[in-house]
Amino acid sequence: MGAIQRNLTSSPLVIGPVVSGNEMKFDIHQTVSFIVLGLVSWGALQLYQMNASMAVVTYKVEENHSMIKPMWQDFLIRKAKHDVVPITDVEADIHASNKEKN
């Protein structure tokens, strides 16, 4: 008889056969508490692992930034020195004044 039954001698809901003696009884409150504790522990472990992997990623990003920064600054300086050639030699049709073209 594996149905959910109410044991008259104790107040919690008992799942499984009601037996007498020293055999194990499954208490719903203990089962739910065990499952919730397992889920909370699993979540804490996942959060710890995510924090560790984020620390590694942060370190790698900082190293890449320190490696690329001098090259980027050199590129910007060279571009500023040699950027005197206009993109096009066509004069724009749009002017800031409201006067019409002649």
N, C-alpha and C positions, 0 to 999 in steps of 0.2 A: 504494500500500500504506500505509494510514493506521492500522494496528494498533499497539498498544503493543509496542515491541521493546526488547531489551537490546542496546545497542551494545557490542561486544566490546572496543573500544579505550578506552572510558571507563566509569567505574563508575556514574554516575547513570543513572536510568531516563529514557529518551528517549521522548517522545510524538510521533508523527507519522512520516513517512517518514525513513528513515536515508539521508542523502545524503552524498556526498563533495564536497570542495571548500570554497568560502567561503559556502555557503548557510546560512541561519539554522536552528539546531536549537532546539526547545522543551525546556527542562529543567524537570522537574516541581518541583524544589526552588526554582528561581527564580520559577516561576509562583505557587506557594503562598506564597512569601515576599512577592511583589508584592501578592497578594490580602490577606494578613494585614496588611501595611503600610497598604494602602488602607482596610481596616476600622478599624484603630487610629486612623488620621488622621481618618476620618469621625466616629468616636466622640469624639475630642478636640474637633473642631469643634462637634459637637452640645452637648457639655458647656460649651464656652465661650459658645455662644449662649444656653443655658439659664441660665447664671450672669448674663449681661447682662440677660435678661428678668426674672430674679428681683430684680435690683437696681432695675429700674424699678418693679416691683410693690411692693417694700419702701418705696421713696420715696413712692409714691402712698398707701400705707396710713398712713405716718407723717403725711403732710399731712392726710389725712382725720381722723386721730385728733386732731391739733392743732386742727382746725376744729370738730370735734364736742364735744370735751372741755368748753369753756366752756358750751355749750348744755345738755349733760347735767348739769353741776354746778348750773346755774341751775334746771333742772327738778327736781332732787332737793331743792334748798332750798325752792322753792315748794311742792312736795308735802309736805315736812315741816311747813311753816307752816300749810297748809290741810287737813291730814289729821287732823282731830279728829272727824269724823263716823264713827260706827261703821258697819260694813258692813250689819249687821242688828240689829234690836232684840229678837230672839228669844233667850231664855236657853237655854244648852246643857243637854242631858240628861245628859251625862257629867260627873261630878265626880271630883275627885282622891281623895276619901275613900271608904272601903268601906261607909259607912253607906247604908242604903236611904232612898229618898225617902218622905216622909210624905204 
